[in-house]
Amino acid sequence: MVPALAEGALGAGGSFADTSRDQPDAFQTLVAELSRLLGPSSGIDSADVNVKELKKLMEDYVSCEKEWTKYAFSDFSRGYTRNLVDKGNGKSNLLILVWSPGKGSPIHDHANAHCLMKVLKGSLKESRYSIPADAVRETAMAPRCL
Protein backbone atom coordinates (compact mmCIF):
# COMPACT_ATOMS: atom_id res chain seq x y z
CA MET A 1 0.00 0.00 0.00
CA VAL A 2 1.40 3.36 -1.02
CA PRO A 3 1.10 6.15 1.56
CA ALA A 4 -1.19 9.04 0.66
CA LEU A 5 0.67 12.30 0.21
CA ALA A 6 -0.34 15.54 1.85
CA GLU A 7 -0.97 18.39 -0.56
CA GLY A 8 2.03 20.57 -1.30
CA ALA A 9 5.67 19.91 -1.96
CA LEU A 10 8.13 18.29 0.38
CA GLY A 11 9.89 20.80 2.58
CA ALA A 12 13.59 20.84 3.41
CA GLY A 13 14.88 17.42 4.39
CA GLY A 14 12.00 15.57 2.71
CA SER A 15 9.39 16.62 5.26
CA PHE A 16 5.80 17.69 4.73
CA ALA A 17 5.90 19.59 8.02
CA ASP A 18 4.97 23.24 7.56
CA THR A 19 8.09 25.38 7.88
CA SER A 20 6.41 28.69 7.02
CA ARG A 21 6.07 29.79 10.65
CA ASP A 22 8.82 31.37 12.72
CA GLN A 23 8.17 29.09 15.71
CA PRO A 24 7.59 25.39 15.05
CA ASP A 25 4.65 23.80 16.83
CA ALA A 26 5.06 20.68 18.97
CA PHE A 27 4.31 18.32 16.05
CA GLN A 28 6.90 20.01 13.82
CA THR A 29 9.37 19.75 16.69
CA LEU A 30 8.59 16.03 17.04
CA VAL A 31 9.22 15.47 13.31
CA ALA A 32 12.52 17.39 13.48
CA GLU A 33 13.68 15.54 16.61
CA LEU A 34 12.88 12.14 15.10
CA SER A 35 14.94 13.05 12.02
CA ARG A 36 17.76 14.32 14.21
CA LEU A 37 17.86 11.14 16.29
CA LEU A 38 17.75 8.90 13.24
CA GLY A 39 20.15 11.05 11.20
CA PRO A 40 23.46 9.52 12.30
CA SER A 41 22.12 5.94 12.36
CA SER A 42 22.37 3.31 9.68
CA GLY A 43 18.58 3.10 9.58
CA ILE A 44 15.67 2.50 11.90
CA ASP A 45 16.29 -1.26 11.98
CA SER A 46 19.95 -0.88 12.94
CA ALA A 47 21.56 -1.56 16.30
CA ASP A 48 22.76 2.05 16.58
CA VAL A 49 19.21 3.36 17.01
CA ASN A 50 18.39 4.28 20.60
CA VAL A 51 14.84 2.93 20.75
CA LYS A 52 14.34 4.15 24.33
CA GLU A 53 15.13 7.71 23.25
CA LEU A 54 12.71 7.45 20.31
CA LYS A 55 9.98 6.00 22.54
CA LYS A 56 10.45 8.79 25.10
CA LEU A 57 10.17 11.41 22.36
CA MET A 58 6.90 9.86 21.15
CA GLU A 59 5.54 9.49 24.69
CA ASP A 60 6.37 13.10 25.55
CA TYR A 61 4.51 14.53 22.55
CA VAL A 62 1.09 15.82 23.64
CA SER A 63 -1.26 15.45 20.70
CA CYS A 64 -2.80 18.66 19.40
CA GLU A 65 -5.16 17.85 16.53
CA LYS A 66 -4.80 21.22 14.80
CA GLU A 67 -1.04 20.53 14.39
CA TRP A 68 -1.36 17.22 12.50
CA THR A 69 -4.89 17.11 11.05
CA LYS A 70 -3.67 18.42 7.67
CA TYR A 71 -1.80 15.11 7.24
CA ALA A 72 -4.70 12.87 8.30
CA PHE A 73 -6.54 11.94 5.10
CA SER A 74 -8.93 9.00 5.18
CA ASP A 75 -10.32 6.52 2.69
CA PHE A 76 -13.11 4.67 4.46
CA SER A 77 -13.24 2.03 1.70
CA ARG A 78 -10.00 0.68 3.23
CA GLY A 79 -9.18 -0.59 6.69
CA TYR A 80 -6.81 2.31 7.15
CA THR A 81 -5.07 5.04 5.16
CA ARG A 82 -1.31 5.64 5.44
CA ASN A 83 -0.31 9.32 5.14
CA LEU A 84 3.36 10.17 4.72
CA VAL A 85 4.52 13.06 6.94
CA ASP A 86 8.31 12.69 6.76
CA LYS A 87 10.86 10.50 4.96
CA GLY A 88 13.18 10.40 7.99
CA ASN A 89 16.45 11.15 6.19
CA GLY A 90 15.69 8.26 3.84
CA LYS A 91 16.02 5.79 6.73
CA SER A 92 12.48 5.65 8.07
CA ASN A 93 8.98 6.90 7.40
CA LEU A 94 6.80 8.91 9.73
CA LEU A 95 3.21 8.13 8.87
CA ILE A 96 -0.16 9.16 10.19
CA LEU A 97 -2.51 6.22 9.90
CA VAL A 98 -6.22 6.95 9.82
CA TRP A 99 -8.19 3.84 10.72
CA SER A 100 -11.73 3.33 9.48
CA PRO A 101 -14.09 2.77 12.43
CA GLY A 102 -14.20 -0.87 13.52
CA LYS A 103 -11.52 -1.99 11.05
CA GLY A 104 -8.28 -3.85 11.69
CA SER A 105 -5.27 -5.20 9.86
CA PRO A 106 -4.12 -8.79 9.43
CA ILE A 107 -1.34 -10.20 11.59
CA HIS A 108 1.94 -8.90 10.19
CA ASP A 109 5.51 -8.12 11.14
CA HIS A 110 7.81 -5.24 10.33
CA ALA A 111 10.76 -7.19 8.91
CA ASN A 112 13.02 -6.75 11.96
CA ALA A 113 12.50 -2.99 11.86
CA HIS A 114 11.57 -0.90 14.85
CA CYS A 115 7.99 0.27 14.79
CA LEU A 116 6.84 2.99 17.14
CA MET A 117 3.24 4.10 17.45
CA LYS A 118 1.43 6.92 19.16
CA VAL A 119 -2.33 7.25 19.23
CA LEU A 120 -3.08 10.88 18.34
CA LYS A 121 -6.86 10.62 18.64
CA GLY A 122 -9.22 7.83 19.64
CA SER A 123 -8.06 4.43 20.83
CA LEU A 124 -6.33 1.38 19.41
CA LYS A 125 -6.12 -2.26 20.44
CA GLU A 126 -2.88 -3.98 19.45
CA SER A 127 -2.33 -7.72 19.85
CA ARG A 128 1.25 -8.94 19.85
CA TYR A 129 2.19 -12.52 19.12
CA SER A 130 5.46 -14.34 19.65
CA ILE A 131 6.82 -17.12 17.48
CA PRO A 132 7.16 -20.37 19.43
CA ALA A 133 10.80 -21.32 20.04
CA ASP A 134 10.32 -24.73 18.41
CA ALA A 135 8.63 -23.35 15.29
CA VAL A 136 10.12 -24.44 11.99
CA ARG A 137 10.38 -21.79 9.33
CA GLU A 138 10.51 -22.91 5.73
CA THR A 139 12.22 -20.52 3.38
CA ALA A 140 11.63 -22.27 0.06
CA MET A 141 8.37 -23.41 -1.42
CA ALA A 142 8.94 -27.04 -2.41
CA PRO A 143 6.57 -29.94 -2.90
CA ARG A 144 6.32 -32.17 0.15
CA CYS A 145 4.23 -35.02 1.44
CA LEU A 146 2.21 -34.68 4.60
N, C-alpha and C positions, 0 to 999 in steps of 0.2 A: 504494500500500500504506500503510495507516494504522499508525503505530507502536503496539506494545503498551504498555500503561501499567502501571507498577509499582503494587502495591497501596498504598492510602493516599492521602491528599490531597496536593496540591501544597503545598510549604512556601513560605516567604517568597520573593518574587521569581520564582515560577513554577518552583521546583526541587523535584525529588523527593528530593534529597540529605537525609539524616537530620541534623536540626539539634538533636536532643535531647541530645547530648553537650556537655560544656563545651569540650572540645578537638576541633576537626575533624580527621579523618584526612586522609591525603594525597589521597585521591580527592575528598573534600569540598572541600579546598583547591584542587584542580585545577578543579573546577566553578565555584567562586567566582572564581578568577583569570580563567578564560575569560570569565565574565560581566562582570567588571571591565574587561578589555581590550576587549571588544566594546561595552560600555556607551555610550561617547561617539561611536561610529561611526554611520554611516548604514545599516549592515547588513554582513553578512559578505561580500557581493559588491562592496562599495564600495572606492574607492581609498584611503580613510582608515584601512583596516585594515592593521595591521603584521603581515603574514603571517609574517615571520621571528620575531617575538616569540611569536606563537601556536605556531609549530612548535617553538620552543625549550621552551615550557611543556609541550607534549605529549611531547617527547623526554625532558625531565627527570623526568617522572612515572615512578616505579618501580611497576609493577603489583603490587598485593596483592589477590589474589582475594577475600579476606574483606571487602574494602571495597566492591567493586562487584558481587559475585555476586547480591545481592538485586534487581538491575536486569536480570539476564541470563536472561530467559525464552526458551524455544525451542519451535518448532513444526516438528518434523522432516518434516512433510508439505510444507513449503516449502523453497526454497533457503536462505533465511535469514529471521530474525525481527528486526525493528527495534524496539528498546525505548527509549522516550523517558526521558531522565534529567533534562534541563533545557531550558527554552524560550529560553535565552539572551537575556533582555530583549526577547523578541519579534522578534529580528533573526537568530536562528540556532537550530539544534537540536543538542543534544548527545545522540547516540544510542549505545546499545550494540547492536551487531549480533551475533547468534549464528548462525553459519553451520552448516548441516547438513553432516555429513562428506561430502567428495567433491563438493559442490555448487558452483555458480558463478552468476554473473549475466550477462545479456547485455551487449554493449557499450553503454555509455550515457555521457552527459555530465552535467554539473551546472549547466547553464544559466548559464555565466559566473560561477558562485559558487565561492568557495574551498571546498575539501573537504580536511580534514585527517583522517588516520587514525592510530590507534595500535593495534597488536596487543597485547591484554591477556593472551591465553593462546593457545597453539598457533602456527600459522604461516599465512601468506597469500601467494598469488602474485597480483600485480597486473600486468596488461599495459596499457601506455599506447600510444595510437595518435595520430598527428598527421594533420591534414587536409592533403592535398597543396595546394600554393600555387595550382595551376592548376585546382583543383576548382570546378565550377559548382554553386552551391546554388540550387535552385528553391524559391520561397516559396509559390507558388500551384499548386494541382492543376488543370491544364487539359489537355484532350485534345491530343495531339500525334502526329505521324507519326514513325516511326522508319525 
